[in-house]
């Protein structure tokens, strides 16, 4: 999956989808990992299927938007 903004790729990778059992509010989780720029480390991200995050694409968009707000 690739996410672009203003014609530039801002994220490219695979998102897993896991069904959750027993979680009080979410029925799914969307995890993925990606390299940290300028480092050998990886960042692990997990968003829950809650509110507007109801697909892998929306999970990535929410994460990318949050990252841009912090930079």
Backbone bond lengths (Angstrom), bond angles and torsions (degrees), N, CA, C in turn:
res aa  C-N    CA-C-N  psi(-1)  N-CA   C-N-CA  omega(-1)  CA-C   N-CA-C  phi
1 X - - - 1.446 - - 1.532 108.33 -
2 X 1.294 116.49 139.24 1.456 122.35 178.92 1.522 109.13 -124.06
3 X 1.318 116.23 135.71 1.462 121.61 175.47 1.518 107.89 -116.53
4 X 1.338 116.13 128.68 1.458 120.93 -179.73 1.524 110.41 -117.98
5 X 1.320 114.99 157.55 1.457 122.02 175.45 1.509 107.00 -145.31
6 X 1.327 116.63 126.21 1.471 122.46 -177.91 1.525 111.25 52.49
7 X 1.324 116.48 39.03 1.452 121.66 175.93 1.516 115.39 80.20
8 X 1.333 118.36 2.27 1.453 121.93 179.90 1.529 110.10 -113.08
9 X 1.316 116.81 141.58 1.458 121.10 176.71 1.523 108.65 -73.00
10 X 1.344 116.00 122.52 1.461 120.76 179.31 1.523 111.18 -107.41
11 X 1.335 117.35 -13.04 1.459 121.36 177.43 1.517 108.51 -162.07
12 X 1.332 115.83 139.41 1.463 121.30 178.14 1.521 107.72 -147.07
13 X 1.320 117.31 120.57 1.455 119.99 -179.27 1.508 111.67 175.19
14 X 1.315 115.29 -168.19 1.458 122.54 -179.61 1.525 109.58 -113.08
15 X 1.325 115.23 138.95 1.460 121.99 176.16 1.527 107.54 -113.37
16 X 1.314 116.26 129.75 1.462 121.05 175.61 1.521 108.38 -86.31
17 X 1.319 117.09 160.21 1.459 122.06 176.06 1.522 107.41 -129.34
18 X 1.333 116.30 121.96 1.455 121.54 178.84 1.515 109.49 -120.88
19 X 1.316 117.06 129.83 1.459 120.79 171.43 1.520 108.23 -77.51
20 X 1.318 116.42 138.44 1.454 122.14 179.82 1.526 109.91 -104.98
21 X 1.305 115.56 141.71 1.467 121.35 177.00 1.521 107.60 -117.34
22 X 1.305 115.86 125.25 1.454 120.09 175.43 1.515 115.80 88.39
23 X 1.330 118.30 -0.45 1.467 119.05 176.42 1.529 108.29 -72.91
24 X 1.317 118.52 136.86 1.470 119.77 -174.47 1.532 115.07 -67.58
25 X 1.338 118.55 -24.71 1.476 118.24 -176.49 1.520 114.95 -131.47
26 X 1.315 118.62 -19.73 1.475 120.43 -175.77 1.522 110.34 -114.44
27 X 1.328 115.49 139.33 1.464 118.91 177.35 1.530 112.55 -101.53
28 X 1.354 116.75 -9.95 1.467 120.97 178.79 1.522 110.37 -144.46
29 X 1.341 113.81 161.74 1.467 121.48 173.12 1.518 108.08 -132.31
30 X 1.338 115.96 145.57 1.469 123.08 -179.55 1.530 108.62 -119.98
31 X 1.336 118.30 94.65 1.465 120.54 178.36 1.530 113.12 -100.81
32 X 1.337 115.14 152.49 1.458 121.77 172.25 1.515 108.28 -160.38
33 X 1.301 115.55 170.16 1.459 121.42 177.88 1.519 108.31 -136.46
34 X 1.328 116.10 153.02 1.466 120.07 176.16 1.523 109.67 -152.27
35 X 1.309 115.18 158.18 1.462 121.22 -179.61 1.526 109.95 -67.25
36 X 1.320 115.02 147.59 1.463 121.57 174.29 1.516 106.84 -92.37
37 X 1.317 116.03 121.62 1.464 120.96 -177.43 1.526 111.00 -56.75
38 X 1.334 115.48 131.11 1.452 121.26 178.23 1.522 114.40 78.13
39 X 1.351 116.51 16.35 1.454 120.68 -176.58 1.526 109.78 -146.68
40 X 1.311 116.42 162.27 1.464 121.18 172.23 1.529 111.51 -88.49
41 X 1.326 117.00 -1.29 1.465 122.21 -177.80 1.518 111.79 -80.06
42 X 1.324 114.43 162.63 1.468 121.41 174.64 1.524 108.34 -119.87
43 X 1.308 115.82 149.40 1.464 122.22 176.11 1.520 107.36 -105.32
44 X 1.318 116.68 132.94 1.452 122.38 177.73 1.523 108.37 -106.72
45 X 1.332 115.99 130.31 1.457 121.89 -176.14 1.521 108.57 -127.32
46 X 1.333 116.60 136.38 1.463 121.38 174.11 1.521 107.18 -138.63
47 X 1.320 116.12 124.61 1.450 120.77 172.88 1.518 108.51 -117.02
48 X 1.323 115.48 145.56 1.459 120.93 179.78 1.521 111.50 -94.40
49 X 1.320 115.66 151.60 1.455 123.35 175.02 1.527 106.95 -74.33
50 X 1.319 115.20 85.87 1.468 122.41 179.99 1.515 107.91 -142.25
51 X 1.335 116.08 137.45 1.463 121.10 176.96 1.512 112.48 59.56
52 X 1.328 116.98 -129.25 1.464 119.30 -176.08 1.527 113.56 -73.20
53 X 1.335 117.51 -13.31 1.471 120.00 179.58 1.534 107.67 -85.70
54 X 1.348 115.21 91.48 1.464 119.82 -176.78 1.531 112.58 -125.44
55 X 1.347 116.43 20.20 1.462 121.20 177.33 1.531 108.29 -161.99
56 X 1.320 117.57 160.61 1.464 119.37 175.56 1.527 112.40 -58.21
57 X 1.325 116.77 -39.43 1.464 120.60 -179.71 1.528 111.02 -61.67
58 X 1.311 116.88 -43.62 1.463 119.62 -179.88 1.524 111.60 -70.46
59 X 1.332 117.39 -29.98 1.461 120.45 175.80 1.527 109.92 -64.07
60 X 1.327 116.42 -46.45 1.469 120.34 179.19 1.523 110.09 -63.89
61 X 1.308 117.62 -44.17 1.468 120.07 179.68 1.523 111.44 -60.49
62 X 1.327 117.13 -41.52 1.466 120.36 179.18 1.522 110.67 -64.42
63 X 1.315 117.36 -41.21 1.464 121.31 179.29 1.523 111.41 -66.65
64 X 1.330 116.61 -44.98 1.469 120.58 179.31 1.528 110.11 -62.54
65 X 1.332 116.84 -42.88 1.465 120.21 179.58 1.524 110.64 -62.79
66 X 1.329 117.27 -40.90 1.464 120.42 178.54 1.521 110.51 -64.63
67 X 1.326 117.78 -41.21 1.465 120.84 178.11 1.531 111.17 -61.18
68 X 1.322 118.27 -41.23 1.460 120.73 -179.26 1.523 111.30 -68.76
69 X 1.303 117.66 -30.89 1.464 120.31 177.25 1.516 112.14 -67.71
70 X 1.344 116.66 -29.23 1.461 121.38 -177.65 1.511 113.24 -88.47
71 X 1.334 117.90 -8.02 1.454 118.71 -179.22 1.505 111.65 -101.10
